Amino acid sequence: MSRINPLSYDQLSHNCDPDSLGFATTADLAAVSETLGQERATSAVEFGLGIETEGFNIYAAGRPGTGRTTSVVQHATRKAASENSPEDWCYVYNFRDPYRPRAIHISTGKGPEFASDMDDFVKTARIEIPRAFESDNYEKRKNEIFESIQRKRDALLAELQRESAELGFSIEATPVGIASVPLTRDGRPYSREEYEALPEETKQQIKERGAKLQESTNQFIARSRQLEKEAQEKLRELDTEIAMFAVGHLLEDLRAKYQRCEGFGTCDDILDYLDCVEKDIVEHLDDFRSPEKRQQGVPAVMAELVEPAFDRYRVNVFVTHESNTGAPVVHEIHPTYPNLLGKIDYKARFGFMTTDHNMLKPGALHRANGGYLIVQALDVLLNPFSWDGLKRALRAKEAAPENVAEQYGLVSISTIKPQPIPINVKVIMIGSPYLYYLLYYLDEDFRKLFKVRADFDIEMRRDDKHSAQYAAFVATRCKELGLKPFTKEAVAKVIDYGSRLIEDKHRLSTRFLDVSDFICESAYWAERAGSELVDAEHVAQALEQKEYRSRMIEDKVQALIEEGTIMIDSDGAVAGQANALSVYDVGDYSFGRPSRGTARVAV
């Protein structure tokens, strides 16, 4: 049987030699930005960010405080800076299907400019179109159309009157049509008595001539209606010509400006949209010519309901990016369903809820399109429908703003259904290893969508390289938080604290959140002492005060032992009894509680 050798105090700890650090204070050190002690995790993150194959999204697994979020954001930002900025996306009114707003893309940074150009176009059209229709030239040409049609109608009427005279009738225009009256030989209408006194043969002849005249009258009415349609068509053509004379050159300027989109060739969507705008203006010229007539006799409170809907020409800049700024990196800290996939806003108008394409709001997936989206796994899972929505968008490679209540039939309301926007985004979820394994084994979609796992460790070897990184981390936090510099002796104590956190003298903790908090506490005690530098005594005081704040339960247990309430014998020996030590963990503090183990044997 091997002998168990006792350990000395020196063997239980590893005190860092301040002189081995190679500096006097942390003011002599440069700040660092890379993640410390996470070579395996950073390699996995770089791989996941670099591979473009579908499904290689990243799950960053590790305990809180190991630098998961900081590392992921840094690597994603660095990678995004070297990439091109994605194109802008806009929602516009769909003139072919008003309940399905149309999504169009445009060159990077051109979305707001296009929206401004459309606003200026509509503003100019509302001025120029009424002015064109008030011109003398328009009135002259309109009168020429009416006069031409009237001459043709008069000629038809004269021909009908001549034929009626030959048949022995006169015709009169009445509110209900054209009436024919038989005439005597001297050209005057028959009276009722005269007509009744006529022989039956004469009456029959008059009826036959009247029937023939009725055919001619019907032909006259049909040709008159055709002339009215012709007049309306010519007037419509004139109105179109006048309207296009007023604003046609503005549309041509827009077509020329957006003929080509940098990055993806011809802007076919925009050109088609401008064609639809032109057609809609022609069909709704009254909105531009005399909008005030629509509101005549309408109460002021109801005027908004009859106001022309010029909002349909507005462009909703859904997502825009500045040129040469790289791909977007979106860190969504509150991943609710609307925040992830967008939403449709509504406004109340006289008891009705209304919406249109201008009230579509983007989600994080749309804002991160062409770049990187970072979310916390637990937050996504806790928010209703967020996880399902995220998976659906990644599978379909598209996402459209929608309200979850309408999707699941919780609210019965007439709404719009926007056209989905294609998405190409790398999603990085940050969470615990426990959540990773739960999703991996219980959700079939997870393993298809998140194929890269980046494991963040809680420890690293304690060697000269990592000790120097610890010192650089202390210097970085001092510069970022405006703390007093640490002496080399203070930094050595911080390194020892890193080993104490992991309970291994040959390793250092990578839970840098805890280390950062300890640095802040040490700086506080130096500030309170009025010292210009943080020294070893301030670090020791920070550790002592930290333990004092947390060991209330330990002190109470120790008091019970001292009072004899808990009986512990440390001298002598008793058969079947042994002293033991139970380790209690109370959050950020753990301690040992002496215990007695007793064995009893019965025969």
Secondary structure, 3 states (H helix, E strand, C coil): CCCCCCCCHHHHCCCCCHHHHCCCEHHHCCCCCCCCCCHHHHHHHHHHHHCCCCCECEEEECCCCCCHHHHHHHHHHHHHHCCCCCCEEEEECCCCCCCCCEEEEECCCCHHHHHHHHHHHHHHHHHHHHHHHCCHHHHHHHHHHHHHHHHHHHHHHHHHHHHHHHCCEEEEEECCEEEEEEECCCCCECCHHHHHHCCHHHHHHHHHHHHHHHHHHHHHHHHHHHHHHHHHHHHHHHHHHHHHHHHHHHHHHHHHHCCEECCCEECHHHHHHHHHHHHHHHHCHHHHHCHHHHCCCCCHHHHHHHCCCHHHHCCEEEECCCCCCCCCEEEECCCCHHHHHCEECCEEECCEEECCHHHEECCHHHHCCCCEEEEEHHHHHHCCCHHHHHHHHHHHCEECCCCHHHHCCCCCCCCCCCCCEECCCEEEEEECHHHHHHHHHHCHHHHHHECEEEECCCEEECCHHHHHHHHHHHHHHHHHHCCCCEEHHHHHHHHHHHHHHHCCCCEEECCHHHHHHHHHHHHHHHHHHCCCCECHHHHHHHHHHHHHHHCHHHHHHHHHHHHCCCCCCCCCCCCCEEEEEEEEECCCCEEEEEEEEECCCCC
